[in-house]
Amino acid sequence: MGAEALVVFDHVEFAYDGEPALIDVNLQIYRREFITVVGPNGGGKTSLLRLVLGMIRPTRGSVRVFGRPPERERG
């Protein structure tokens, strides 16, 4: 796209008490882009949002919002 992604998930994994919620997620969201996250109950939608907001940290991989860790962007 030529522009820098605002949100980047790089090989992200997350587990609750050893039970995987997200496995090897790679995602880039660019300015003016809209996304929809659809899936069954327990499919990891809320975990994905909590990772973007910096409320939880991935067990593997990295999340960046505006090029920084999300917890630093929450202010």
PyMOL Python script that loads the backbone (N, CA, C, O; Angstrom):
from pymol import cmd

cmd.read_pdbstr("""\
ATOM      1  N   MET A   1       0.810  -1.204   0.000  1.00  0.00           N
ATOM      2  CA  MET A   1       0.000   0.000   0.000  1.00  0.00           C
ATOM      3  C   MET A   1       0.848   1.262   0.000  1.00  0.00           C
ATOM      4  O   MET A   1       0.354   2.337  -0.340  1.00  0.00           O
ATOM      5  N   GLY A   2       2.099   1.151   0.371  1.00  0.00           N
ATOM      6  CA  GLY A   2       2.980   2.297   0.364  1.00  0.00           C
ATOM      7  C   GLY A   2       2.982   3.101   1.657  1.00  0.00           C
ATOM      8  O   GLY A   2       3.924   3.849   1.920  1.00  0.00           O
ATOM      9  N   ALA A   3       1.947   2.956   2.457  1.00  0.00           N
ATOM     10  CA  ALA A   3       1.864   3.674   3.733  1.00  0.00           C
ATOM     11  C   ALA A   3       2.202   2.721   4.871  1.00  0.00           C
ATOM     12  O   ALA A   3       2.118   1.501   4.727  1.00  0.00           O
ATOM     13  N   GLU A   4       2.584   3.299   5.999  1.00  0.00           N
ATOM     14  CA  GLU A   4       2.896   2.480   7.176  1.00  0.00           C
ATOM     15  C   GLU A   4       1.600   2.061   7.864  1.00  0.00           C
ATOM     16  O   GLU A   4       0.681   2.864   8.029  1.00  0.00           O
ATOM     17  N   ALA A   5       1.542   0.808   8.257  1.00  0.00           N
ATOM     18  CA  ALA A   5       0.362   0.294   8.951  1.00  0.00           C
ATOM     19  C   ALA A   5       0.242   0.942  10.325  1.00  0.00           C
ATOM     20  O   ALA A   5       1.245   1.156  11.005  1.00  0.00           O
ATOM     21  N   LEU A   6      -0.984   1.253  10.733  1.00  0.00           N
ATOM     22  CA  LEU A   6      -1.228   1.855  12.043  1.00  0.00           C
ATOM     23  C   LEU A   6      -1.274   0.806  13.149  1.00  0.00           C
ATOM     24  O   LEU A   6      -0.856   1.065  14.277  1.00  0.00           O
ATOM     25  N   VAL A   7      -1.783  -0.377  12.819  1.00  0.00           N
ATOM     26  CA  VAL A   7      -1.841  -1.502  13.758  1.00  0.00           C
ATOM     27  C   VAL A   7      -1.171  -2.688  13.085  1.00  0.00           C
ATOM     28  O   VAL A   7      -1.492  -3.026  11.946  1.00  0.00           O
ATOM     29  N   VAL A   8      -0.240  -3.318  13.793  1.00  0.00           N
ATOM     30  CA  VAL A   8       0.483  -4.467  13.240  1.00  0.00           C
ATOM     31  C   VAL A   8       0.532  -5.588  14.279  1.00  0.00           C
ATOM     32  O   VAL A   8       0.982  -5.389  15.407  1.00  0.00           O
ATOM     33  N   PHE A   9       0.064  -6.756  13.880  1.00  0.00           N
ATOM     34  CA  PHE A   9       0.220  -7.983  14.656  1.00  0.00           C
ATOM     35  C   PHE A   9       1.224  -8.832  13.900  1.00  0.00           C
ATOM     36  O   PHE A   9       1.020  -9.131  12.724  1.00  0.00           O
ATOM     37  N   ASP A  10       2.306  -9.225  14.558  1.00  0.00           N
ATOM     38  CA  ASP A  10       3.349 -10.015  13.926  1.00  0.00           C
ATOM     39  C   ASP A  10       3.503 -11.351  14.653  1.00  0.00           C
ATOM     40  O   ASP A  10       4.112 -11.421  15.721  1.00  0.00           O
ATOM     41  N   HIS A  11       2.950 -12.399  14.067  1.00  0.00           N
ATOM     42  CA  HIS A  11       3.008 -13.757  14.627  1.00  0.00           C
ATOM     43  C   HIS A  11       2.559 -13.790  16.090  1.00  0.00           C
ATOM     44  O   HIS A  11       3.234 -14.360  16.947  1.00  0.00           O
ATOM     45  N   VAL A  12       1.411 -13.169  16.358  1.00  0.00           N
ATOM     46  CA  VAL A  12       0.904 -13.049  17.726  1.00  0.00           C
ATOM     47  C   VAL A  12       0.172 -14.313  18.165  1.00  0.00           C
ATOM     48  O   VAL A  12      -0.623 -14.894  17.426  1.00  0.00           O
ATOM     49  N   GLU A  13       0.470 -14.708  19.384  1.00  0.00           N
ATOM     50  CA  GLU A  13      -0.251 -15.791  20.033  1.00  0.00           C
ATOM     51  C   GLU A  13      -0.639 -15.326  21.424  1.00  0.00           C
ATOM     52  O   GLU A  13       0.068 -14.539  22.053  1.00  0.00           O
ATOM     53  N   PHE A  14      -1.788 -15.832  21.900  1.00  0.00           N
ATOM     54  CA  PHE A  14      -2.224 -15.511  23.245  1.00  0.00           C
ATOM     55  C   PHE A  14      -2.969 -16.707  23.811  1.00  0.00           C
ATOM     56  O   PHE A  14      -3.723 -17.377  23.105  1.00  0.00           O
ATOM     57  N   ALA A  15      -2.749 -16.968  25.099  1.00  0.00           N
ATOM     58  CA  ALA A  15      -3.408 -18.094  25.765  1.00  0.00           C
ATOM     59  C   ALA A  15      -3.893 -17.665  27.141  1.00  0.00           C
ATOM     60  O   ALA A  15      -3.255 -16.856  27.814  1.00  0.00           O
ATOM     61  N   TYR A  16      -5.032 -18.218  27.548  1.00  0.00           N
ATOM     62  CA  TYR A  16      -5.554 -18.056  28.897  1.00  0.00           C
ATOM     63  C   TYR A  16      -5.269 -19.341  29.648  1.00  0.00           C
ATOM     64  O   TYR A  16      -5.793 -20.397  29.293  1.00  0.00           O
ATOM     65  N   ASP A  17      -4.446 -19.266  30.681  1.00  0.00           N
ATOM     66  CA  ASP A  17      -4.097 -20.449  31.491  1.00  0.00           C
ATOM     67  C   ASP A  17      -3.661 -21.627  30.619  1.00  0.00           C
ATOM     68  O   ASP A  17      -4.054 -22.768  30.859  1.00  0.00           O
ATOM     69  N   GLY A  18      -2.846 -21.334  29.606  1.00  0.00           N
ATOM     70  CA  GLY A  18      -2.325 -22.376  28.731  1.00  0.00           C
ATOM     71  C   GLY A  18      -3.258 -22.793  27.604  1.00  0.00           C
ATOM     72  O   GLY A  18      -2.861 -23.572  26.737  1.00  0.00           O
ATOM     73  N   GLU A  19      -4.484 -22.294  27.596  1.00  0.00           N
ATOM     74  CA  GLU A  19      -5.459 -22.631  26.556  1.00  0.00           C
ATOM     75  C   GLU A  19      -5.388 -21.563  25.455  1.00  0.00           C
ATOM     76  O   GLU A  19      -5.730 -20.407  25.704  1.00  0.00           O
ATOM     77  N   PRO A  20      -4.947 -21.932  24.237  1.00  0.00           N
ATOM     78  CA  PRO A  20      -4.778 -20.943  23.169  1.00  0.00           C
ATOM     79  C   PRO A  20      -6.080 -20.232  22.803  1.00  0.00           C
ATOM     80  O   PRO A  20      -7.125 -20.861  22.637  1.00  0.00           O
ATOM     81  N   ALA A  21      -5.991 -18.913  22.681  1.00  0.00           N
ATOM     82  CA  ALA A  21      -7.116 -18.109  22.204  1.00  0.00           C
ATOM     83  C   ALA A  21      -6.807 -17.572  20.812  1.00  0.00           C
ATOM     84  O   ALA A  21      -7.706 -17.439  19.982  1.00  0.00           O
ATOM     85  N   LEU A  22      -5.530 -17.261  20.552  1.00  0.00           N
ATOM     86  CA  LEU A  22      -5.075 -16.785  19.246  1.00  0.00           C
ATOM     87  C   LEU A  22      -3.779 -17.503  18.899  1.00  0.00           C
ATOM     88  O   LEU A  22      -2.901 -17.653  19.749  1.00  0.00           O
ATOM     89  N   ILE A  23      -3.658 -17.947  17.650  1.00  0.00           N
ATOM     90  CA  ILE A  23      -2.467 -18.665  17.215  1.00  0.00           C
ATOM     91  C   ILE A  23      -1.952 -18.057  15.919  1.00  0.00           C
ATOM     92  O   ILE A  23      -2.670 -18.018  14.919  1.00  0.00           O
ATOM     93  N   ASP A  24      -0.712 -17.582  15.934  1.00  0.00           N
ATOM     94  CA  ASP A  24       0.005 -17.066  14.764  1.00  0.00           C
ATOM     95  C   ASP A  24      -0.814 -16.059  13.954  1.00  0.00           C
ATOM     96  O   ASP A  24      -1.033 -16.244  12.757  1.00  0.00           O
ATOM     97  N   VAL A  25      -1.262 -14.990  14.621  1.00  0.00           N
ATOM     98  CA  VAL A  25      -2.040 -13.943  13.959  1.00  0.00           C
ATOM     99  C   VAL A  25      -1.097 -12.916  13.349  1.00  0.00           C
ATOM    100  O   VAL A  25      -0.230 -12.367  14.029  1.00  0.00           O
ATOM    101  N   ASN A  26      -1.280 -12.667  12.060  1.00  0.00           N
ATOM    102  CA  ASN A  26      -0.553 -11.633  11.332  1.00  0.00           C
ATOM    103  C   ASN A  26      -1.596 -10.701  10.742  1.00  0.00           C
ATOM    104  O   ASN A  26      -2.468 -11.141   9.992  1.00  0.00           O
ATOM    105  N   LEU A  27      -1.516  -9.411  11.075  1.00  0.00           N
ATOM    106  CA  LEU A  27      -2.546  -8.462  10.681  1.00  0.00           C
ATOM    107  C   LEU A  27      -1.927  -7.092  10.541  1.00  0.00           C
ATOM    108  O   LEU A  27      -1.089  -6.689  11.349  1.00  0.00           O
ATOM    109  N   GLN A  28      -2.344  -6.375   9.509  1.00  0.00           N
ATOM    110  CA  GLN A  28      -1.933  -4.986   9.338  1.00  0.00           C
ATOM    111  C   GLN A  28      -3.173  -4.171   9.004  1.00  0.00           C
ATOM    112  O   GLN A  28      -3.945  -4.533   8.116  1.00  0.00           O
ATOM    113  N   ILE A  29      -3.356  -3.081   9.715  1.00  0.00           N
ATOM    114  CA  ILE A  29      -4.480  -2.181   9.463  1.00  0.00           C
ATOM    115  C   ILE A  29      -3.902  -0.815   9.122  1.00  0.00           C
ATOM    116  O   ILE A  29      -3.088  -0.262   9.863  1.00  0.00           O
ATOM    117  N   TYR A  30      -4.339  -0.281   7.984  1.00  0.00           N
ATOM    118  CA  TYR A  30      -3.830   0.988   7.484  1.00  0.00           C
ATOM    119  C   TYR A  30      -4.838   2.114   7.698  1.00  0.00           C
ATOM    120  O   TYR A  30      -6.022   1.869   7.928  1.00  0.00           O
ATOM    121  N   ARG A  31      -4.357   3.333   7.618  1.00  0.00           N
ATOM    122  CA  ARG A  31      -5.206   4.522   7.752  1.00  0.00           C
ATOM    123  C   ARG A  31      -6.373   4.423   6.762  1.00  0.00           C
ATOM    124  O   ARG A  31      -6.204   4.004   5.617  1.00  0.00           O
ATOM    125  N   ARG A  32      -7.551   4.818   7.233  1.00  0.00           N
ATOM    126  CA  ARG A  32      -8.795   4.844   6.459  1.00  0.00           C
ATOM    127  C   ARG A  32      -9.301   3.461   6.066  1.00  0.00           C
ATOM    128  O   ARG A  32     -10.159   3.327   5.194  1.00  0.00           O
ATOM    129  N   GLU A  33      -8.770   2.454   6.707  1.00  0.00           N
ATOM    130  CA  GLU A  33      -9.195   1.092   6.433  1.00  0.00           C
ATOM    131  C   GLU A  33     -10.177   0.654   7.514  1.00  0.00           C
ATOM    132  O   GLU A  33      -9.992   0.974   8.689  1.00  0.00           O
ATOM    133  N   PHE A  34     -11.202  -0.064   7.130  1.00  0.00           N
ATOM    134  CA  PHE A  34     -12.170  -0.626   8.064  1.00  0.00           C
ATOM    135  C   PHE A  34     -12.040  -2.131   8.033  1.00  0.00           C
ATOM    136  O   PHE A  34     -11.883  -2.721   6.964  1.00  0.00           O
ATOM    137  N   ILE A  35     -12.104  -2.757   9.190  1.00  0.00           N
ATOM    138  CA  ILE A  35     -12.069  -4.210   9.243  1.00  0.00           C
ATOM    139  C   ILE A  35     -13.249  -4.713  10.064  1.00  0.00           C
ATOM    140  O   ILE A  35     -13.826  -3.987  10.874  1.00  0.00           O
ATOM    141  N   THR A  36     -13.583  -5.948   9.836  1.00  0.00           N
ATOM    142  CA  THR A  36     -14.615  -6.632  10.616  1.00  0.00           C
ATOM    143  C   THR A  36     -14.015  -7.918  11.130  1.00  0.00           C
ATOM    144  O   THR A  36     -13.340  -8.636  10.392  1.00  0.00           O
ATOM    145  N   VAL A  37     -14.259  -8.212  12.393  1.00  0.00           N
ATOM    146  CA  VAL A  37     -13.779  -9.458  12.986  1.00  0.00           C
ATOM    147  C   VAL A  37     -15.017 -10.283  13.328  1.00  0.00           C
ATOM    148  O   VAL A  37     -15.849  -9.880  14.141  1.00  0.00           O
ATOM    149  N   VAL A  38     -15.117 -11.430  12.698  1.00  0.00           N
ATOM    150  CA  VAL A  38     -16.287 -12.285  12.853  1.00  0.00           C
ATOM    151  C   VAL A  38     -15.820 -13.667  13.274  1.00  0.00           C
ATOM    152  O   VAL A  38     -14.799 -14.156  12.791  1.00  0.00           O
ATOM    153  N   GLY A  39     -16.558 -14.290  14.164  1.00  0.00           N
ATOM    154  CA  GLY A  39     -16.213 -15.643  14.574  1.00  0.00           C
ATOM    155  C   GLY A  39     -17.121 -16.123  15.679  1.00  0.00           C
ATOM    156  O   GLY A  39     -17.935 -15.363  16.203  1.00  0.00           O
ATOM    157  N   PRO A  40     -16.982 -17.379  16.029  1.00  0.00           N
ATOM    158  CA  PRO A  40     -17.840 -17.963  17.059  1.00  0.00           C
ATOM    159  C   PRO A  40     -17.455 -17.475  18.457  1.00  0.00           C
ATOM    160  O   PRO A  40     -16.390 -16.889  18.653  1.00  0.00           O
ATOM    161  N   ASN A  41     -18.335 -17.726  19.418  1.00  0.00           N
ATOM    162  CA  ASN A  41     -18.007 -17.452  20.816  1.00  0.00           C
ATOM    163  C   ASN A  41     -16.732 -18.201  21.166  1.00  0.00           C
ATOM    164  O   ASN A  41     -16.576 -19.375  20.830  1.00  0.00           O
ATOM    165  N   GLY A  42     -15.820 -17.511  21.846  1.00  0.00           N
ATOM    166  CA  GLY A  42     -14.565 -18.140  22.232  1.00  0.00           C
ATOM    167  C   GLY A  42     -13.547 -18.193  21.111  1.00  0.00           C
ATOM    168  O   GLY A  42     -12.526 -18.870  21.234  1.00  0.00           O
ATOM    169  N   GLY A  43     -13.811 -17.483  20.009  1.00  0.00           N
ATOM    170  CA  GLY A  43     -12.913 -17.518  18.854  1.00  0.00           C
ATOM    171  C   GLY A  43     -11.746 -16.558  18.923  1.00  0.00           C
ATOM    172  O   GLY A  43     -10.876 -16.590  18.052  1.00  0.00           O
ATOM    173  N   GLY A  44     -11.699 -15.689  19.951  1.00  0.00           N
ATOM    174  CA  GLY A  44     -10.559 -14.788  20.123  1.00  0.00           C
ATOM    175  C   GLY A  44     -10.811 -13.342  19.733  1.00  0.00           C
ATOM    176  O   GLY A  44      -9.872 -12.546  19.719  1.00  0.00           O
ATOM    177  N   LYS A  45     -12.050 -12.976  19.414  1.00  0.00           N
ATOM    178  CA  LYS A  45     -12.350 -11.601  18.993  1.00  0.00           C
ATOM    179  C   LYS A  45     -12.048 -10.584  20.093  1.00  0.00           C
ATOM    180  O   LYS A  45     -11.404  -9.567  19.834  1.00  0.00           O
ATOM    181  N   THR A  46     -12.496 -10.843  21.288  1.00  0.00           N
ATOM    182  CA  THR A  46     -12.254  -9.923  22.401  1.00  0.00           C
ATOM    183  C   THR A  46     -10.773  -9.892  22.770  1.00  0.00           C
ATOM    184  O   THR A  46     -10.237  -8.834  23.100  1.00  0.00           O
ATOM    185  N   SER A  47     -10.119 -11.028  22.716  1.00  0.00           N
ATOM    186  CA  SER A  47      -8.672 -11.075  23.000  1.00  0.00           C
ATOM    187  C   SER A  47      -7.917 -10.213  21.991  1.00  0.00           C
ATOM    188  O   SER A  47      -6.978  -9.510  22.363  1.00  0.00           O
ATOM    189  N   LEU A  48      -8.311 -10.259  20.732  1.00  0.00           N
ATOM    190  CA  LEU A  48      -7.689  -9.445  19.691  1.00  0.00           C
ATOM    191  C   LEU A  48      -7.830  -7.960  20.026  1.00  0.00           C
ATOM    192  O   LEU A  48      -6.865  -7.202  19.927  1.00  0.00           O
ATOM    193  N   LEU A  49      -9.027  -7.553  20.421  1.00  0.00           N
ATOM    194  CA  LEU A  49      -9.266  -6.155  20.780  1.00  0.00           C
ATOM    195  C   LEU A  49      -8.481  -5.758  22.025  1.00  0.00           C
ATOM    196  O   LEU A  49      -7.911  -4.668  22.074  1.00  0.00           O
ATOM    197  N   ARG A  50      -8.445  -6.620  23.019  1.00  0.00           N
ATOM    198  CA  ARG A  50      -7.689  -6.316  24.242  1.00  0.00           C
ATOM    199  C   ARG A  50      -6.197  -6.179  23.964  1.00  0.00           C
ATOM    200  O   ARG A  50      -5.520  -5.371  24.600  1.00  0.00           O
ATOM    201  N   LEU A  51      -5.683  -6.957  23.025  1.00  0.00           N
ATOM    202  CA  LEU A  51      -4.277  -6.836  22.633  1.00  0.00           C
ATOM    203  C   LEU A  51      -4.024  -5.488  21.957  1.00  0.00           C
ATOM    204  O   LEU A  51      -3.015  -4.841  22.237  1.00  0.00           O
ATOM    205  N   VAL A  52      -4.919  -5.060  21.078  1.00  0.00           N
ATOM    206  CA  VAL A  52      -4.768  -3.757  20.410  1.00  0.00           C
ATOM    207  C   VAL A  52      -4.792  -2.630  21.431  1.00  0.00           C
ATOM    208  O   VAL A  52      -4.061  -1.649  21.296  1.00  0.00           O
ATOM    209  N   LEU A  53      -5.629  -2.768  22.450  1.00  0.00           N
ATOM    210  CA  LEU A  53      -5.746  -1.727  23.474  1.00  0.00           C
ATOM    211  C   LEU A  53      -4.637  -1.781  24.521  1.00  0.00           C
ATOM    212  O   LEU A  53      -4.526  -0.878  25.350  1.00  0.00           O
ATOM    213  N   GLY A  54      -3.817  -2.831  24.491  1.00  0.00           N
ATOM    214  CA  GLY A  54      -2.737  -2.956  25.466  1.00  0.00           C
ATOM    215  C   GLY A  54      -3.205  -3.415  26.824  1.00  0.00           C
ATOM    216  O   GLY A  54      -2.486  -3.258  27.810  1.00  0.00           O
ATOM    217  N   MET A  55      -4.402  -3.983  26.897  1.00  0.00           N
ATOM    218  CA  MET A  55      -4.936  -4.471  28.171  1.00  0.00           C
ATOM    219  C   MET A  55      -4.317  -5.806  28.561  1.00  0.00           C
ATOM    220  O   MET A  55      -4.237  -6.140  29.743  1.00  0.00           O
ATOM    221  N   ILE A  56      -3.878  -6.569  27.561  1.00  0.00           N
ATOM    222  CA  ILE A  56      -3.168  -7.827  27.765  1.00  0.00           C
ATOM    223  C   ILE A  56      -1.977  -7.842  26.824  1.00  0.00           C
ATOM    224  O   ILE A  56      -1.935  -7.091  25.850  1.00  0.00           O
ATOM    225  N   ARG A  57      -1.010  -8.700  27.116  1.00  0.00           N
ATOM    226  CA  ARG A  57       0.193  -8.815  26.269  1.00  0.00           C
ATOM    227  C   ARG A  57       0.216 -10.182  25.611  1.00  0.00           C
ATOM    228  O   ARG A  57      -0.223 -11.168  26.203  1.00  0.00           O
ATOM    229  N   PRO A  58       0.725 -10.246  24.395  1.00  0.00           N
ATOM    230  CA  PRO A  58       0.789 -11.549  23.719  1.00  0.00           C
ATOM    231  C   PRO A  58       1.763 -12.498  24.423  1.00  0.00           C
ATOM    232  O   PRO A  58       2.749 -12.065  25.019  1.00  0.00           O
ATOM    233  N   THR A  59       1.474 -13.778  24.345  1.00  0.00           N
ATOM    234  CA  THR A  59       2.399 -14.768  24.882  1.00  0.00           C
ATOM    235  C   THR A  59       3.530 -15.029  23.889  1.00  0.00           C
ATOM    236  O   THR A  59       4.570 -15.574  24.258  1.00  0.00           O
ATOM    237  N   ARG A  60       3.327 -14.642  22.644  1.00  0.00           N
ATOM    238  CA  ARG A  60       4.347 -14.753  21.599  1.00  0.00           C
ATOM    239  C   ARG A  60       4.051 -13.704  20.537  1.00  0.00           C
ATOM    240  O   ARG A  60       2.893 -13.344  20.326  1.00  0.00           O
ATOM    241  N   GLY A  61       5.081 -13.214  19.872  1.00  0.00           N
ATOM    242  CA  GLY A  61       4.907 -12.226  18.809  1.00  0.00           C
ATOM    243  C   GLY A  61       4.831 -10.815  19.357  1.00  0.00           C
ATOM    244  O   GLY A  61       5.098 -10.571  20.534  1.00  0.00           O
ATOM    245  N   SER A  62       4.460  -9.883  18.478  1.00  0.00           N
ATOM    246  CA  SER A  62       4.394  -8.484  18.903  1.00  0.00           C
ATOM    247  C   SER A  62       3.190  -7.778  18.298  1.00  0.00           C
ATOM    248  O   SER A  62       2.698  -8.128  17.225  1.00  0.00           O
ATOM    249  N   VAL A  63       2.735  -6.763  19.039  1.00  0.00           N
ATOM    250  CA  VAL A  63       1.646  -5.894  18.604  1.00  0.00           C
ATOM    251  C   VAL A  63       2.193  -4.473  18.626  1.00  0.00           C
ATOM    252  O   VAL A  63       2.849  -4.069  19.586  1.00  0.00           O
ATOM    253  N   ARG A  64       1.924  -3.719  17.571  1.00  0.00           N
ATOM    254  CA  ARG A  64       2.345  -2.319  17.503  1.00  0.00           C
ATOM    255  C   ARG A  64       1.155  -1.479  17.075  1.00  0.00           C
ATOM    256  O   ARG A  64       0.411  -1.849  16.167  1.00  0.00           O
ATOM    257  N   VAL A  65       0.983  -0.334  17.746  1.00  0.00           N
ATOM    258  CA  VAL A  65      -0.036   0.642  17.392  1.00  0.00           C
ATOM    259  C   VAL A  65       0.702   1.949  17.174  1.00  0.00           C
ATOM    260  O   VAL A  65       1.367   2.445  18.083  1.00  0.00           O
ATOM    261  N   PHE A  66       0.592   2.508  15.989  1.00  0.00           N
ATOM    262  CA  PHE A  66       1.358   3.692  15.608  1.00  0.00           C
ATOM    263  C   PHE A  66       2.853   3.460  15.810  1.00  0.00           C
ATOM    264  O   PHE A  66       3.587   4.385  16.159  1.00  0.00           O
ATOM    265  N   GLY A  67       3.301   2.228  15.591  1.00  0.00           N
ATOM    266  CA  GLY A  67       4.711   1.896  15.682  1.00  0.00           C
ATOM    267  C   GLY A  67       5.242   1.656  17.090  1.00  0.00           C
ATOM    268  O   GLY A  67       6.439   1.437  17.273  1.00  0.00           O
ATOM    269  N   ARG A  68       4.362   1.697  18.083  1.00  0.00           N
ATOM    270  CA  ARG A  68       4.781   1.534  19.468  1.00  0.00           C
ATOM    271  C   ARG A  68       3.948   0.441  20.141  1.00  0.00           C
ATOM    272  O   ARG A  68       2.886   0.073  19.637  1.00  0.00           O
ATOM    273  N   PRO A  69       4.427  -0.082  21.285  1.00  0.00           N
ATOM    274  CA  PRO A  69       3.606  -1.023  22.032  1.00  0.00           C
ATOM    275  C   PRO A  69       2.277  -0.367  22.416  1.00  0.00           C
ATOM    276  O   PRO A  69       2.268   0.803  22.800  1.00  0.00           O
ATOM    277  N   PRO A  70       1.165  -1.082  22.323  1.00  0.00           N
ATOM    278  CA  PRO A  70      -0.146  -0.471  22.567  1.00  0.00           C
ATOM    279  C   PRO A  70      -0.326   0.150  23.944  1.00  0.00           C
ATOM    280  O   PRO A  70      -1.033   1.150  24.071  1.00  0.00           O
ATOM    281  N   GLU A  71       0.284  -0.406  24.971  1.00  0.00           N
ATOM    282  CA  GLU A  71       0.120   0.168  26.304  1.00  0.00           C
ATOM    283  C   GLU A  71       0.710   1.569  26.402  1.00  0.00           C
ATOM    284  O   GLU A  71       0.312   2.347  27.268  1.00  0.00           O
ATOM    285  N   ARG A  72       1.657   1.899  25.522  1.00  0.00           N
ATOM    286  CA  ARG A  72       2.248   3.246  25.510  1.00  0.00           C
ATOM    287  C   ARG A  72       1.350   4.240  24.777  1.00  0.00           C
ATOM    288  O   ARG A  72       1.473   5.449  24.973  1.00  0.00           O
ATOM    289  N   GLU A  73       0.459   3.741  23.944  1.00  0.00           N
ATOM    290  CA  GLU A  73      -0.437   4.617  23.183  1.00  0.00           C
ATOM    291  C   GLU A  73      -1.728   4.928  23.931  1.00  0.00           C
ATOM    292  O   GLU A  73      -2.456   5.845  23.550  1.00  0.00           O
ATOM    293  N   ARG A  74      -2.018   4.184  24.977  1.00  0.00           N
ATOM    294  CA  ARG A  74      -3.264   4.413  25.723  1.00  0.00           C
ATOM    295  C   ARG A  74      -3.258   5.732  26.468  1.00  0.00           C
ATOM    296  O   ARG A  74      -4.308   6.321  26.725  1.00  0.00           O
ATOM    297  N   GLY A  75      -2.056   6.192  26.813  1.00  0.00           N
ATOM    298  CA  GLY A  75      -1.925   7.457  27.518  1.00  0.00           C
ATOM    299  C   GLY A  75      -2.404   7.367  28.873  1.00  0.00           C
ATOM    300  O   GLY A  75      -2.364   8.353  29.609  1.00  0.00           O
TER     301      GLY A  75
END
""", "prot")
cmd.dss("prot")
cmd.show_as("cartoon", "prot")
cmd.util.cbc("prot")
cmd.orient("prot")
